[in-house]
Amino acid sequence: MIIGILGPKALTRKSRLQWDDKADLRFYDDIFDTVDALLQKEVECSIVPIENSLEGSITLTLDLLLEHQLKIQVK
């Protein structure tokens, strides 16, 4: 499985343990690029934040989910 992920490569081990320990992780610089990789079929799924403790809901992620009718697998 190829997973697109937002964030530093330091998250690699944790992400692999939560999803698939044999997954190929591809890192992207921002939410838009991470979702675009999914839309372009460069990855099979993408991990992006939907909220954080400082600002609450991340509207860009929510807007992209709605605009492209993407589904949330795990929260």
PDB file of N, CA, C and O in Angstrom:
ATOM      1  N   MET A   1       0.848  -1.172   0.000  1.00  0.00           N
ATOM      2  CA  MET A   1       0.000   0.000   0.000  1.00  0.00           C
ATOM      3  C   MET A   1       0.893   1.233   0.000  1.00  0.00           C
ATOM      4  O   MET A   1       1.921   1.266   0.676  1.00  0.00           O
ATOM      5  N   ILE A   2       0.496   2.239  -0.758  1.00  0.00           N
ATOM      6  CA  ILE A   2       1.212   3.513  -0.800  1.00  0.00           C
ATOM      7  C   ILE A   2       0.329   4.557  -0.112  1.00  0.00           C
ATOM      8  O   ILE A   2      -0.817   4.777  -0.504  1.00  0.00           O
ATOM      9  N   ILE A   3       0.888   5.196   0.923  1.00  0.00           N
ATOM     10  CA  ILE A   3       0.146   6.165   1.710  1.00  0.00           C
ATOM     11  C   ILE A   3       0.796   7.534   1.580  1.00  0.00           C
ATOM     12  O   ILE A   3       2.005   7.674   1.762  1.00  0.00           O
ATOM     13  N   GLY A   4      -0.008   8.544   1.265  1.00  0.00           N
ATOM     14  CA  GLY A   4       0.464   9.919   1.258  1.00  0.00           C
ATOM     15  C   GLY A   4       0.283  10.496   2.646  1.00  0.00           C
ATOM     16  O   GLY A   4      -0.768  10.327   3.264  1.00  0.00           O
ATOM     17  N   ILE A   5       1.305  11.176   3.135  1.00  0.00           N
ATOM     18  CA  ILE A   5       1.232  11.689   4.496  1.00  0.00           C
ATOM     19  C   ILE A   5       1.780  13.108   4.560  1.00  0.00           C
ATOM     20  O   ILE A   5       2.762  13.445   3.898  1.00  0.00           O
ATOM     21  N   LEU A   6       1.139  13.913   5.355  1.00  0.00           N
ATOM     22  CA  LEU A   6       1.578  15.273   5.595  1.00  0.00           C
ATOM     23  C   LEU A   6       2.495  15.252   6.803  1.00  0.00           C
ATOM     24  O   LEU A   6       2.166  14.647   7.823  1.00  0.00           O
ATOM     25  N   GLY A   7       3.621  15.896   6.698  1.00  0.00           N
ATOM     26  CA  GLY A   7       4.462  16.011   7.877  1.00  0.00           C
ATOM     27  C   GLY A   7       5.863  15.479   7.695  1.00  0.00           C
ATOM     28  O   GLY A   7       6.229  14.947   6.646  1.00  0.00           O
ATOM     29  N   PRO A   8       6.626  15.640   8.747  1.00  0.00           N
ATOM     30  CA  PRO A   8       8.025  15.216   8.712  1.00  0.00           C
ATOM     31  C   PRO A   8       8.174  13.703   8.702  1.00  0.00           C
ATOM     32  O   PRO A   8       7.279  12.966   9.116  1.00  0.00           O
ATOM     33  N   LYS A   9       9.306  13.271   8.228  1.00  0.00           N
ATOM     34  CA  LYS A   9       9.571  11.840   8.153  1.00  0.00           C
ATOM     35  C   LYS A   9       9.682  11.205   9.528  1.00  0.00           C
ATOM     36  O   LYS A   9       9.707   9.979   9.639  1.00  0.00           O
ATOM     37  N   ALA A  10       9.749  12.007  10.566  1.00  0.00           N
ATOM     38  CA  ALA A  10       9.797  11.474  11.932  1.00  0.00           C
ATOM     39  C   ALA A  10       8.521  10.704  12.277  1.00  0.00           C
ATOM     40  O   ALA A  10       8.517   9.874  13.186  1.00  0.00           O
ATOM     41  N   LEU A  11       7.449  10.982  11.552  1.00  0.00           N
ATOM     42  CA  LEU A  11       6.192  10.280  11.806  1.00  0.00           C
ATOM     43  C   LEU A  11       6.146   8.901  11.164  1.00  0.00           C
ATOM     44  O   LEU A  11       5.171   8.169  11.339  1.00  0.00           O
ATOM     45  N   THR A  12       7.168   8.546  10.438  1.00  0.00           N
ATOM     46  CA  THR A  12       7.170   7.308   9.671  1.00  0.00           C
ATOM     47  C   THR A  12       6.814   6.087  10.500  1.00  0.00           C
ATOM     48  O   THR A  12       5.874   5.367  10.163  1.00  0.00           O
ATOM     49  N   ARG A  13       7.528   5.847  11.552  1.00  0.00           N
ATOM     50  CA  ARG A  13       7.330   4.628  12.339  1.00  0.00           C
ATOM     51  C   ARG A  13       5.917   4.574  12.920  1.00  0.00           C
ATOM     52  O   ARG A  13       5.249   3.544  12.829  1.00  0.00           O
ATOM     53  N   LYS A  14       5.460   5.676  13.514  1.00  0.00           N
ATOM     54  CA  LYS A  14       4.124   5.718  14.106  1.00  0.00           C
ATOM     55  C   LYS A  14       3.054   5.478  13.048  1.00  0.00           C
ATOM     56  O   LYS A  14       2.117   4.714  13.278  1.00  0.00           O
ATOM     57  N   SER A  15       3.184   6.118  11.904  1.00  0.00           N
ATOM     58  CA  SER A  15       2.201   5.950  10.834  1.00  0.00           C
ATOM     59  C   SER A  15       2.164   4.518  10.330  1.00  0.00           C
ATOM     60  O   SER A  15       1.092   3.965  10.086  1.00  0.00           O
ATOM     61  N   ARG A  16       3.325   3.927  10.177  1.00  0.00           N
ATOM     62  CA  ARG A  16       3.369   2.540   9.706  1.00  0.00           C
ATOM     63  C   ARG A  16       2.711   1.596  10.693  1.00  0.00           C
ATOM     64  O   ARG A  16       1.997   0.676  10.295  1.00  0.00           O
ATOM     65  N   LEU A  17       2.944   1.817  11.974  1.00  0.00           N
ATOM     66  CA  LEU A  17       2.354   0.948  12.979  1.00  0.00           C
ATOM     67  C   LEU A  17       0.838   1.078  13.015  1.00  0.00           C
ATOM     68  O   LEU A  17       0.135   0.095  13.247  1.00  0.00           O
ATOM     69  N   GLN A  18       0.328   2.289  12.784  1.00  0.00           N
ATOM     70  CA  GLN A  18      -1.113   2.504  12.825  1.00  0.00           C
ATOM     71  C   GLN A  18      -1.818   2.001  11.569  1.00  0.00           C
ATOM     72  O   GLN A  18      -2.988   1.622  11.627  1.00  0.00           O
ATOM     73  N   TRP A  19      -1.119   1.992  10.437  1.00  0.00           N
ATOM     74  CA  TRP A  19      -1.761   1.625   9.182  1.00  0.00           C
ATOM     75  C   TRP A  19      -1.301   0.261   8.689  1.00  0.00           C
ATOM     76  O   TRP A  19      -2.048  -0.716   8.753  1.00  0.00           O
ATOM     77  N   ASP A  20      -0.106   0.203   8.212  1.00  0.00           N
ATOM     78  CA  ASP A  20       0.410  -1.017   7.603  1.00  0.00           C
ATOM     79  C   ASP A  20       1.927  -0.968   7.734  1.00  0.00           C
ATOM     80  O   ASP A  20       2.571  -0.096   7.151  1.00  0.00           O
ATOM     81  N   ASP A  21       2.501  -1.894   8.493  1.00  0.00           N
ATOM     82  CA  ASP A  21       3.938  -1.822   8.753  1.00  0.00           C
ATOM     83  C   ASP A  21       4.790  -2.022   7.503  1.00  0.00           C
ATOM     84  O   ASP A  21       6.001  -1.806   7.540  1.00  0.00           O
ATOM     85  N   LYS A  22       4.176  -2.429   6.410  1.00  0.00           N
ATOM     86  CA  LYS A  22       4.901  -2.605   5.152  1.00  0.00           C
ATOM     87  C   LYS A  22       4.564  -1.513   4.131  1.00  0.00           C
ATOM     88  O   LYS A  22       4.986  -1.578   2.976  1.00  0.00           O
ATOM     89  N   ALA A  23       3.812  -0.527   4.566  1.00  0.00           N
ATOM     90  CA  ALA A  23       3.372   0.533   3.654  1.00  0.00           C
ATOM     91  C   ALA A  23       4.545   1.382   3.178  1.00  0.00           C
ATOM     92  O   ALA A  23       5.518   1.606   3.898  1.00  0.00           O
ATOM     93  N   ASP A  24       4.417   1.840   1.952  1.00  0.00           N
ATOM     94  CA  ASP A  24       5.368   2.795   1.384  1.00  0.00           C
ATOM     95  C   ASP A  24       4.783   4.174   1.638  1.00  0.00           C
ATOM     96  O   ASP A  24       3.727   4.510   1.102  1.00  0.00           O
ATOM     97  N   LEU A  25       5.466   4.977   2.456  1.00  0.00           N
ATOM     98  CA  LEU A  25       4.965   6.308   2.790  1.00  0.00           C
ATOM     99  C   LEU A  25       5.591   7.350   1.886  1.00  0.00           C
ATOM    100  O   LEU A  25       6.801   7.345   1.658  1.00  0.00           O
ATOM    101  N   ARG A  26       4.754   8.248   1.370  1.00  0.00           N
ATOM    102  CA  ARG A  26       5.232   9.378   0.568  1.00  0.00           C
ATOM    103  C   ARG A  26       4.855  10.659   1.302  1.00  0.00           C
ATOM    104  O   ARG A  26       3.698  10.862   1.670  1.00  0.00           O
ATOM    105  N   PHE A  27       5.838  11.509   1.507  1.00  0.00           N
ATOM    106  CA  PHE A  27       5.641  12.716   2.300  1.00  0.00           C
ATOM    107  C   PHE A  27       5.385  13.929   1.416  1.00  0.00           C
ATOM    108  O   PHE A  27       6.015  14.102   0.373  1.00  0.00           O
ATOM    109  N   TYR A  28       4.446  14.764   1.856  1.00  0.00           N
ATOM    110  CA  TYR A  28       4.075  15.964   1.117  1.00  0.00           C
ATOM    111  C   TYR A  28       4.161  17.178   2.032  1.00  0.00           C
ATOM    112  O   TYR A  28       4.017  17.065   3.250  1.00  0.00           O
ATOM    113  N   ASP A  29       4.396  18.334   1.433  1.00  0.00           N
ATOM    114  CA  ASP A  29       4.639  19.555   2.199  1.00  0.00           C
ATOM    115  C   ASP A  29       3.384  20.218   2.755  1.00  0.00           C
ATOM    116  O   ASP A  29       3.450  20.936   3.753  1.00  0.00           O
ATOM    117  N   ASP A  30       2.252  19.985   2.120  1.00  0.00           N
ATOM    118  CA  ASP A  30       1.036  20.634   2.609  1.00  0.00           C
ATOM    119  C   ASP A  30      -0.184  19.764   2.346  1.00  0.00           C
ATOM    120  O   ASP A  30      -0.108  18.751   1.651  1.00  0.00           O
ATOM    121  N   ILE A  31      -1.296  20.175   2.908  1.00  0.00           N
ATOM    122  CA  ILE A  31      -2.537  19.402   2.808  1.00  0.00           C
ATOM    123  C   ILE A  31      -2.978  19.271   1.358  1.00  0.00           C
ATOM    124  O   ILE A  31      -3.353  18.186   0.915  1.00  0.00           O
ATOM    125  N   PHE A  32      -2.934  20.373   0.620  1.00  0.00           N
ATOM    126  CA  PHE A  32      -3.379  20.332  -0.777  1.00  0.00           C
ATOM    127  C   PHE A  32      -2.596  19.294  -1.577  1.00  0.00           C
ATOM    128  O   PHE A  32      -3.193  18.502  -2.307  1.00  0.00           O
ATOM    129  N   ASP A  33      -1.270  19.286  -1.451  1.00  0.00           N
ATOM    130  CA  ASP A  33      -0.447  18.324  -2.202  1.00  0.00           C
ATOM    131  C   ASP A  33      -0.732  16.891  -1.788  1.00  0.00           C
ATOM    132  O   ASP A  33      -0.711  15.983  -2.620  1.00  0.00           O
ATOM    133  N   THR A  34      -1.000  16.686  -0.504  1.00  0.00           N
ATOM    134  CA  THR A  34      -1.297  15.343   0.001  1.00  0.00           C
ATOM    135  C   THR A  34      -2.608  14.818  -0.590  1.00  0.00           C
ATOM    136  O   THR A  34      -2.690  13.663  -1.008  1.00  0.00           O
ATOM    137  N   VAL A  35      -3.624  15.671  -0.620  1.00  0.00           N
ATOM    138  CA  VAL A  35      -4.916  15.277  -1.198  1.00  0.00           C
ATOM    139  C   VAL A  35      -4.800  15.142  -2.717  1.00  0.00           C
ATOM    140  O   VAL A  35      -5.372  14.223  -3.304  1.00  0.00           O
ATOM    141  N   ASP A  36      -4.068  16.045  -3.349  1.00  0.00           N
ATOM    142  CA  ASP A  36      -3.887  15.973  -4.802  1.00  0.00           C
ATOM    143  C   ASP A  36      -3.218  14.661  -5.211  1.00  0.00           C
ATOM    144  O   ASP A  36      -3.566  14.092  -6.245  1.00  0.00           O
ATOM    145  N   ALA A  37      -2.274  14.178  -4.425  1.00  0.00           N
ATOM    146  CA  ALA A  37      -1.630  12.892  -4.724  1.00  0.00           C
ATOM    147  C   ALA A  37      -2.655  11.769  -4.737  1.00  0.00           C
ATOM    148  O   ALA A  37      -2.564  10.851  -5.552  1.00  0.00           O
ATOM    149  N   LEU A  38      -3.622  11.835  -3.846  1.00  0.00           N
ATOM    150  CA  LEU A  38      -4.697  10.836  -3.822  1.00  0.00           C
ATOM    151  C   LEU A  38      -5.573  10.969  -5.069  1.00  0.00           C
ATOM    152  O   LEU A  38      -5.915   9.968  -5.699  1.00  0.00           O
ATOM    153  N   LEU A  39      -5.928  12.184  -5.419  1.00  0.00           N
ATOM    154  CA  LEU A  39      -6.777  12.410  -6.595  1.00  0.00           C
ATOM    155  C   LEU A  39      -6.083  11.989  -7.893  1.00  0.00           C
ATOM    156  O   LEU A  39      -6.737  11.530  -8.829  1.00  0.00           O
ATOM    157  N   GLN A  40      -4.770  12.147  -7.943  1.00  0.00           N
ATOM    158  CA  GLN A  40      -3.994  11.770  -9.127  1.00  0.00           C
ATOM    159  C   GLN A  40      -3.605  10.297  -9.115  1.00  0.00           C
ATOM    160  O   GLN A  40      -2.926   9.818 -10.023  1.00  0.00           O
ATOM    161  N   LYS A  41      -4.047   9.575  -8.069  1.00  0.00           N
ATOM    162  CA  LYS A  41      -3.790   8.139  -7.916  1.00  0.00           C
ATOM    163  C   LYS A  41      -2.301   7.805  -7.763  1.00  0.00           C
ATOM    164  O   LYS A  41      -1.850   6.725  -8.145  1.00  0.00           O
ATOM    165  N   GLU A  42      -1.545   8.764  -7.190  1.00  0.00           N
ATOM    166  CA  GLU A  42      -0.138   8.518  -6.874  1.00  0.00           C
ATOM    167  C   GLU A  42      -0.026   7.704  -5.587  1.00  0.00           C
ATOM    168  O   GLU A  42       0.971   7.019  -5.357  1.00  0.00           O
ATOM    169  N   VAL A  43      -1.067   7.788  -4.751  1.00  0.00           N
ATOM    170  CA  VAL A  43      -1.124   7.052  -3.489  1.00  0.00           C
ATOM    171  C   VAL A  43      -2.500   6.395  -3.381  1.00  0.00           C
ATOM    172  O   VAL A  43      -3.444   6.785  -4.068  1.00  0.00           O
ATOM    173  N   GLU A  44      -2.597   5.391  -2.506  1.00  0.00           N
ATOM    174  CA  GLU A  44      -3.872   4.693  -2.320  1.00  0.00           C
ATOM    175  C   GLU A  44      -4.749   5.351  -1.259  1.00  0.00           C
ATOM    176  O   GLU A  44      -5.974   5.229  -1.292  1.00  0.00           O
ATOM    177  N   CYS A  45      -4.118   6.042  -0.326  1.00  0.00           N
ATOM    178  CA  CYS A  45      -4.848   6.820   0.668  1.00  0.00           C
ATOM    179  C   CYS A  45      -3.922   7.912   1.181  1.00  0.00           C
ATOM    180  O   CYS A  45      -2.707   7.848   0.991  1.00  0.00           O
ATOM    181  N   SER A  46      -4.496   8.904   1.825  1.00  0.00           N
ATOM    182  CA  SER A  46      -3.714  10.018   2.365  1.00  0.00           C
ATOM    183  C   SER A  46      -4.101  10.258   3.815  1.00  0.00           C
ATOM    184  O   SER A  46      -5.252  10.075   4.211  1.00  0.00           O
ATOM    185  N   ILE A  47      -3.124  10.668   4.587  1.00  0.00           N
ATOM    186  CA  ILE A  47      -3.366  11.014   5.984  1.00  0.00           C
ATOM    187  C   ILE A  47      -3.205  12.532   6.110  1.00  0.00           C
ATOM    188  O   ILE A  47      -2.124  13.077   5.885  1.00  0.00           O
ATOM    189  N   VAL A  48      -4.298  13.197   6.472  1.00  0.00           N
ATOM    190  CA  VAL A  48      -4.283  14.647   6.668  1.00  0.00           C
ATOM    191  C   VAL A  48      -5.067  14.977   7.941  1.00  0.00           C
ATOM    192  O   VAL A  48      -5.976  14.239   8.320  1.00  0.00           O
ATOM    193  N   PRO A  49      -4.716  16.076   8.593  1.00  0.00           N
ATOM    194  CA  PRO A  49      -5.444  16.461   9.805  1.00  0.00           C
ATOM    195  C   PRO A  49      -6.788  17.103   9.472  1.00  0.00           C
ATOM    196  O   PRO A  49      -6.919  17.801   8.466  1.00  0.00           O
ATOM    197  N   ILE A  50      -7.784  16.862  10.325  1.00  0.00           N
ATOM    198  CA  ILE A  50      -9.064  17.540  10.148  1.00  0.00           C
ATOM    199  C   ILE A  50      -9.292  18.576  11.246  1.00  0.00           C
ATOM    200  O   ILE A  50     -10.158  19.442  11.116  1.00  0.00           O
ATOM    201  N   GLU A  51      -8.507  18.487  12.336  1.00  0.00           N
ATOM    202  CA  GLU A  51      -8.588  19.492  13.394  1.00  0.00           C
ATOM    203  C   GLU A  51      -7.286  19.496  14.185  1.00  0.00           C
ATOM    204  O   GLU A  51      -6.515  18.538  14.152  1.00  0.00           O
ATOM    205  N   ASN A  52      -7.062  20.592  14.893  1.00  0.00           N
ATOM    206  CA  ASN A  52      -5.911  20.648  15.788  1.00  0.00           C
ATOM    207  C   ASN A  52      -6.293  21.419  17.044  1.00  0.00           C
ATOM    208  O   ASN A  52      -7.344  22.057  17.096  1.00  0.00           O
ATOM    209  N   SER A  53      -5.437  21.354  18.046  1.00  0.00           N
ATOM    210  CA  SER A  53      -5.773  21.951  19.343  1.00  0.00           C
ATOM    211  C   SER A  53      -5.691  23.477  19.344  1.00  0.00           C
ATOM    212  O   SER A  53      -6.259  24.109  20.234  1.00  0.00           O
ATOM    213  N   LEU A  54      -5.013  24.081  18.391  1.00  0.00           N
ATOM    214  CA  LEU A  54      -4.873  25.537  18.360  1.00  0.00           C
ATOM    215  C   LEU A  54      -6.010  26.241  17.632  1.00  0.00           C
ATOM    216  O   LEU A  54      -6.518  27.260  18.100  1.00  0.00           O
ATOM    217  N   GLU A  55      -6.409  25.695  16.483  1.00  0.00           N
ATOM    218  CA  GLU A  55      -7.392  26.386  15.652  1.00  0.00           C
ATOM    219  C   GLU A  55      -8.706  25.639  15.502  1.00  0.00           C
ATOM    220  O   GLU A  55      -9.651  26.172  14.920  1.00  0.00           O
ATOM    221  N   GLY A  56      -8.788  24.428  16.009  1.00  0.00           N
ATOM    222  CA  GLY A  56      -9.999  23.639  15.841  1.00  0.00           C
ATOM    223  C   GLY A  56     -10.027  22.991  14.469  1.00  0.00           C
ATOM    224  O   GLY A  56      -9.020  22.435  14.031  1.00  0.00           O
ATOM    225  N   SER A  57     -11.147  23.050  13.787  1.00  0.00           N
ATOM    226  CA  SER A  57     -11.298  22.435  12.472  1.00  0.00           C
ATOM    227  C   SER A  57     -10.348  23.056  11.451  1.00  0.00           C
ATOM    228  O   SER A  57     -10.131  24.268  11.445  1.00  0.00           O
ATOM    229  N   ILE A  58      -9.795  22.224  10.605  1.00  0.00           N
ATOM    230  CA  ILE A  58      -8.923  22.701   9.530  1.00  0.00           C
ATOM    231  C   ILE A  58      -9.780  22.794   8.279  1.00  0.00           C
ATOM    232  O   ILE A  58     -10.080  21.789   7.635  1.00  0.00           O
ATOM    233  N   THR A  59     -10.167  24.012   7.949  1.00  0.00           N
ATOM    234  CA  THR A  59     -11.152  24.218   6.890  1.00  0.00           C
ATOM    235  C   THR A  59     -10.660  23.763   5.519  1.00  0.00           C
ATOM    236  O   THR A  59     -11.464  23.301   4.710  1.00  0.00           O
ATOM    237  N   LEU A  60      -9.371  23.881   5.239  1.00  0.00           N
ATOM    238  CA  LEU A  60      -8.879  23.428   3.936  1.00  0.00           C
ATOM    239  C   LEU A  60      -9.147  21.936   3.757  1.00  0.00           C
ATOM    240  O   LEU A  60      -9.620  21.513   2.702  1.00  0.00           O
ATOM    241  N   THR A  61      -8.853  21.147   4.768  1.00  0.00           N
ATOM    242  CA  THR A  61      -9.101  19.705   4.679  1.00  0.00           C
ATOM    243  C   THR A  61     -10.588  19.433   4.496  1.00  0.00           C
ATOM    244  O   THR A  61     -10.977  18.641   3.638  1.00  0.00           O
ATOM    245  N   LEU A  62     -11.410  20.081   5.292  1.00  0.00           N
ATOM    246  CA  LEU A  62     -12.855  19.860   5.195  1.00  0.00           C
ATOM    247  C   LEU A  62     -13.396  20.283   3.834  1.00  0.00           C
ATOM    248  O   LEU A  62     -14.243  19.600   3.258  1.00  0.00           O
ATOM    249  N   ASP A  63     -12.909  21.405   3.323  1.00  0.00           N
ATOM    250  CA  ASP A  63     -13.330  21.868   1.995  1.00  0.00           C
ATOM    251  C   ASP A  63     -12.935  20.862   0.908  1.00  0.00           C
ATOM    252  O   ASP A  63     -13.728  20.579   0.011  1.00  0.00           O
ATOM    253  N   LEU A  64     -11.721  20.325   0.984  1.00  0.00           N
ATOM    254  CA  LEU A  64     -11.272  19.348  -0.020  1.00  0.00           C
ATOM    255  C   LEU A  64     -12.056  18.045   0.065  1.00  0.00           C
ATOM    256  O   LEU A  64     -12.365  17.435  -0.959  1.00  0.00           O
ATOM    257  N   LEU A  65     -12.378  17.621   1.285  1.00  0.00           N
ATOM    258  CA  LEU A  65     -13.198  16.412   1.451  1.00  0.00           C
ATOM    259  C   LEU A  65     -14.557  16.595   0.782  1.00  0.00           C
ATOM    260  O   LEU A  65     -15.037  15.708   0.075  1.00  0.00           O
ATOM    261  N   LEU A  66     -15.156  17.732   1.008  1.00  0.00           N
ATOM    262  CA  LEU A  66     -16.477  18.015   0.439  1.00  0.00           C
ATOM    263  C   LEU A  66     -16.415  18.205  -1.076  1.00  0.00           C
ATOM    264  O   LEU A  66     -17.221  17.639  -1.814  1.00  0.00           O
ATOM    265  N   GLU A  67     -15.460  19.000  -1.529  1.00  0.00           N
ATOM    266  CA  GLU A  67     -15.340  19.305  -2.959  1.00  0.00           C
ATOM    267  C   GLU A  67     -15.121  18.064  -3.814  1.00  0.00           C
ATOM    268  O   GLU A  67     -15.677  17.950  -4.907  1.00  0.00           O
ATOM    269  N   HIS A  68     -14.313  17.138  -3.315  1.00  0.00           N
ATOM    270  CA  HIS A  68     -13.965  15.949  -4.100  1.00  0.00           C
ATOM    271  C   HIS A  68     -14.701  14.691  -3.635  1.00  0.00           C
ATOM    272  O   HIS A  68     -14.421  13.590  -4.111  1.00  0.00           O
ATOM    273  N   GLN A  69     -15.633  14.859  -2.712  1.00  0.00           N
ATOM    274  CA  GLN A  69     -16.440  13.760  -2.180  1.00  0.00           C
ATOM    275  C   GLN A  69     -15.567  12.609  -1.686  1.00  0.00           C
ATOM    276  O   GLN A  69     -15.817  11.443  -1.990  1.00  0.00           O
ATOM    277  N   LEU A  70     -14.544  12.964  -0.920  1.00  0.00           N
ATOM    278  CA  LEU A  70     -13.645  11.966  -0.340  1.00  0.00           C
ATOM    279  C   LEU A  70     -14.218  11.463   0.969  1.00  0.00           C
ATOM    280  O   LEU A  70     -15.005  12.157   1.613  1.00  0.00           O
ATOM    281  N   LYS A  71     -13.831  10.270   1.364  1.00  0.00           N
ATOM    282  CA  LYS A  71     -14.347   9.647   2.568  1.00  0.00           C
ATOM    283  C   LYS A  71     -13.268   9.552   3.635  1.00  0.00           C
ATOM    284  O   LYS A  71     -12.091   9.344   3.338  1.00  0.00           O
ATOM    285  N   ILE A  72     -13.695   9.708   4.883  1.00  0.00           N
ATOM    286  CA  ILE A  72     -12.803   9.546   6.015  1.00  0.00           C
ATOM    287  C   ILE A  72     -12.823   8.070   6.406  1.00  0.00           C
ATOM    288  O   ILE A  72     -13.886   7.500   6.652  1.00  0.00           O
ATOM    289  N   GLN A  73     -11.650   7.460   6.460  1.00  0.00           N
ATOM    290  CA  GLN A  73     -11.545   6.051   6.840  1.00  0.00           C
ATOM    291  C   GLN A  73     -11.425   5.890   8.348  1.00  0.00           C
ATOM    292  O   GLN A  73     -12.094   5.048   8.947  1.00  0.00           O
ATOM    293  N   VAL A  74     -10.572   6.697   8.954  1.00  0.00           N
ATOM    294  CA  VAL A  74     -10.302   6.611  10.386  1.00  0.00           C
ATOM    295  C   VAL A  74     -10.151   8.017  10.925  1.00  0.00           C
ATOM    296  O   VAL A  74      -9.556   8.873  10.271  1.00  0.00           O
ATOM    297  N   LYS A  75     -10.671   8.258  12.082  1.00  0.00           N
ATOM    298  CA  LYS A  75     -10.509   9.579  12.693  1.00  0.00           C
ATOM    299  C   LYS A  75      -9.648   9.447  13.912  1.00  0.00           C
ATOM    300  O   LYS A  75      -9.378  10.439  14.588  1.00  0.00           O
TER     301      LYS A  75
END
